[in-house]
Amino acid sequence: MTLTPPDTPPAPAAVDDGWRPLDAHPVGRTIAAFATRSFVANDPHGDRLRIRYEARAAAVPHATAAQPAELRAEVWFGPKAEGPPGHAHGGSVAAVLDEAMGLAVWLAHRAAVAAHIEVDFRNPVPLGLTGRVETTAGPADERKSSVSARLVGPDGTVYGEATGIFVLLGERHAGRFRGGGA
Ligand SMILES: CCCCCCCC/C=C\CCCCCCCC(=O)SCCNC(=O)CCNC(=O)[C@H](O)C(C)(C)COP(=O)(O)OP(=O)(O)OC[C@H]1O[C@@H](n2cnc3c(N)ncnc32)[C@H](O)[C@@H]1OP(=O)(O)O
């Protein structure tokens, strides 16, 4: 006896929206290597912050106003990110937004450091939240770029919003931010 398989609806066609792991992008590879050391991203299996960056490539190596390379992230706030009981420390939220903005500018233009950031904490972040960080790097002039980022929950709740001015590293900063640790 053969059974007629039940009607199964066709699987929805996967939508390729262009987002890839950060290290799949040529510039993103350098950034991803940096992020293995950074304060925010250096403990991908830890209990504080886990973050995974993704890039959407521009068709050209450097972003233009028409075709920027974009960065976003998925982030998890673990039990050791606590600030107010049961909720994430504002500094952890600010750090996540700060780093994402810096990496967004790096991806879109070149390596940069924060000169000025502002953060609005819109809603308390419950520990255990997995949220999405969205960034928008503005166009750059010779020395700086404006950028913004926000942290959004799976239900669309906006937890934090940030804007920043990031100074693009150039000859005048030679050696200043290379580091290497103590
Ligand atoms: C393949 C090679 C790979 C290389 C790898 C490189 C290593 C990776 C490097 C980087 C990756 C970073 C990944 C993101 C990490 C997360 C982001 C952070 O948290 S970064 C840490 C916190 N930030 C600091 O420690 C900066 C400390 N501050 C400074 O060192 C200086 O103040 C600095 C560099 C920010 C500015 O000093 P000036 O002398 O270079 O710049 P001036 O000429 O004064 O300003 C340039 C423009 O920026 C404006 N500007 C400067 N500071 C401003 C401010 N506070 N507010 C508003 N505008 C400001 C100015 O008005 C000027 O604008 P006008 O060109 O005239 O239009």
The ligand as an SDF file (V2000), in Angstrom:
LIG
                    3D

 67 69  0  0  0  0  0  0  0  0999 V2000
   44.8230   47.4170    7.6200 C   0  0  0  0  0  0  0  0  0  0  0  0
   45.1620   48.2810    8.7540 C   0  0  0  0  0  0  0  0  0  0  0  0
   44.3760   48.1300    9.9780 C   0  0  0  0  0  0  0  0  0  0  0  0
   44.6830   49.1180   10.9850 C   0  0  0  0  0  0  0  0  0  0  0  0
   44.0690   48.8390   12.2710 C   0  0  0  0  0  0  0  0  0  0  0  0
   43.9900   50.0290   13.1180 C   0  0  0  0  0  0  0  0  0  0  0  0
   43.6270   49.7160   14.4880 C   0  0  0  0  0  0  0  0  0  0  0  0
   42.1470   49.8050   14.6980 C   0  0  0  0  0  0  0  0  0  0  0  0
   41.7570   51.2000   14.9710 C   0  0  0  0  0  0  0  0  0  0  0  0
   40.5260   51.5200   15.1480 C   0  0  0  0  0  0  0  0  0  0  0  0
   39.4220   50.5850   15.2300 C   0  0  0  0  0  0  0  0  0  0  0  0
   38.3700   51.0900   16.1530 C   0  0  0  0  0  0  0  0  0  0  0  0
   37.2230   50.1970   16.1430 C   0  0  0  0  0  0  0  0  0  0  0  0
   36.1060   50.8300   16.9080 C   0  0  0  0  0  0  0  0  0  0  0  0
   36.2790   50.7130   18.3930 C   0  0  0  0  0  0  0  0  0  0  0  0
   35.1680   51.3730   19.1110 C   0  0  0  0  0  0  0  0  0  0  0  0
   35.2310   52.8510   18.9850 C   0  0  0  0  0  0  0  0  0  0  0  0
   35.9970   53.4630   20.1180 C   0  0  0  0  0  0  0  0  0  0  0  0
   35.5760   53.3940   21.2280 O   0  0  0  0  0  0  0  0  0  0  0  0
   37.4540   54.2200   19.7700 S   0  0  0  0  0  0  0  0  0  0  0  0
   38.1800   54.5400   21.3940 C   0  0  0  0  0  0  0  0  0  0  0  0
   37.7200   55.8190   22.0170 C   0  0  0  0  0  0  0  0  0  0  0  0
   38.2060   56.9660   21.3060 N   0  0  0  0  0  0  0  0  0  0  0  0
   39.4830   57.4290   21.5310 C   0  0  0  0  0  0  0  0  0  0  0  0
   40.2410   56.9230   22.2900 O   0  0  0  0  0  0  0  0  0  0  0  0
   39.8500   58.6940   20.7820 C   0  0  0  0  0  0  0  0  0  0  0  0
   40.5720   59.6930   21.6850 C   0  0  0  0  0  0  0  0  0  0  0  0
   40.6790   60.9670   21.0110 N   0  0  0  0  0  0  0  0  0  0  0  0
   41.6880   61.2320   20.1300 C   0  0  0  0  0  0  0  0  0  0  0  0
   42.6140   60.4570   19.9690 O   0  0  0  0  0  0  0  0  0  0  0  0
   41.5690   62.5080   19.3400 C   0  0  0  0  0  0  0  0  0  0  0  0
   40.7680   63.4380   20.0290 O   0  0  0  0  0  0  0  0  0  0  0  0
   40.9250   62.2570   17.9510 C   0  0  0  0  0  0  0  0  0  0  0  0
   41.8040   61.2920   17.1510 C   0  0  0  0  0  0  0  0  0  0  0  0
   39.4940   61.6670   18.0660 C   0  0  0  0  0  0  0  0  0  0  0  0
   40.7670   63.5830   17.2030 C   0  0  0  0  0  0  0  0  0  0  0  0
   41.9970   64.2520   17.2040 O   0  0  0  0  0  0  0  0  0  0  0  0
   42.6480   64.7970   15.8320 P   0  0  0  0  0  0  0  0  0  0  0  0
   43.7210   65.7510   16.2030 O   0  0  0  0  0  0  0  0  0  0  0  0
   43.0090   63.6710   14.9600 O   0  0  0  0  0  0  0  0  0  0  0  0
   41.4750   65.4410   15.0780 O   0  0  0  0  0  0  0  0  0  0  0  0
   41.0480   66.9630   14.9110 P   0  0  0  0  0  0  0  0  0  0  0  0
   41.8810   67.4970   13.8000 O   0  0  0  0  0  0  0  0  0  0  0  0
   41.0350   67.6580   16.2120 O   0  0  0  0  0  0  0  0  0  0  0  0
   39.5270   66.7630   14.4390 O   0  0  0  0  0  0  0  0  0  0  0  0
   39.2300   66.1470   13.2120 C   0  0  0  0  0  0  0  0  0  0  0  0
   37.7880   66.5010   12.9090 C   0  0  0  0  0  0  0  0  0  0  0  0
   36.9520   65.8510   13.8980 O   0  0  0  0  0  0  0  0  0  0  0  0
   36.2280   66.8600   14.6560 C   0  0  0  0  0  0  0  0  0  0  0  0
   36.1880   66.4610   16.0460 N   0  0  0  0  0  0  0  0  0  0  0  0
   37.2350   66.0550   16.8070 C   0  0  0  0  0  0  0  0  0  0  0  0
   36.8310   65.7830   18.0490 N   0  0  0  0  0  0  0  0  0  0  0  0
   35.5000   66.0210   18.0800 C   0  0  0  0  0  0  0  0  0  0  0  0
   34.5290   65.9200   19.0990 C   0  0  0  0  0  0  0  0  0  0  0  0
   34.8290   65.4950   20.3310 N   0  0  0  0  0  0  0  0  0  0  0  0
   33.2600   66.2280   18.8000 N   0  0  0  0  0  0  0  0  0  0  0  0
   32.9220   66.6440   17.5470 C   0  0  0  0  0  0  0  0  0  0  0  0
   33.8130   66.7560   16.5190 N   0  0  0  0  0  0  0  0  0  0  0  0
   35.0860   66.4650   16.8060 C   0  0  0  0  0  0  0  0  0  0  0  0
   37.0110   68.1460   14.4760 C   0  0  0  0  0  0  0  0  0  0  0  0
   36.1790   69.2760   14.6190 O   0  0  0  0  0  0  0  0  0  0  0  0
   37.5470   67.9910   13.0530 C   0  0  0  0  0  0  0  0  0  0  0  0
   36.5280   68.3370   12.1610 O   0  0  0  0  0  0  0  0  0  0  0  0
   36.8840   69.1820   10.8190 P   0  0  0  0  0  0  0  0  0  0  0  0
   37.7520   68.2770    9.9730 O   0  0  0  0  0  0  0  0  0  0  0  0
   37.5940   70.4150   11.2590 O   0  0  0  0  0  0  0  0  0  0  0  0
   35.5370   69.4490   10.1940 O   0  0  0  0  0  0  0  0  0  0  0  0
  1  2  1  0
  2  3  1  0
  3  4  1  0
  4  5  1  0
  5  6  1  0
  6  7  1  0
  7  8  1  0
  8  9  1  0
  9 10  2  0
 10 11  1  0
 11 12  1  0
 12 13  1  0
 13 14  1  0
 14 15  1  0
 15 16  1  0
 16 17  1  0
 17 18  1  0
 18 19  2  0
 18 20  1  0
 20 21  1  0
 21 22  1  0
 22 23  1  0
 23 24  1  0
 24 25  2  0
 24 26  1  0
 26 27  1  0
 27 28  1  0
 28 29  1  0
 29 30  2  0
 29 31  1  0
 31 32  1  0
 31 33  1  0
 33 34  1  0
 33 35  1  0
 33 36  1  0
 36 37  1  0
 37 38  1  0
 38 39  2  0
 38 40  1  0
 38 41  1  0
 41 42  1  0
 42 43  2  0
 42 44  1  0
 42 45  1  0
 45 46  1  0
 46 47  1  0
 47 48  1  0
 47 62  1  0
 48 49  1  0
 49 50  1  0
 49 60  1  0
 50 51  1  0
 50 59  1  0
 51 52  2  0
 52 53  1  0
 53 54  1  0
 53 59  2  0
 54 55  1  0
 54 56  2  0
 56 57  1  0
 57 58  2  0
 58 59  1  0
 60 61  1  0
 60 62  1  0
 62 63  1  0
 63 64  1  0
 64 65  2  0
 64 66  1  0
 64 67  1  0
M  END
$$$$
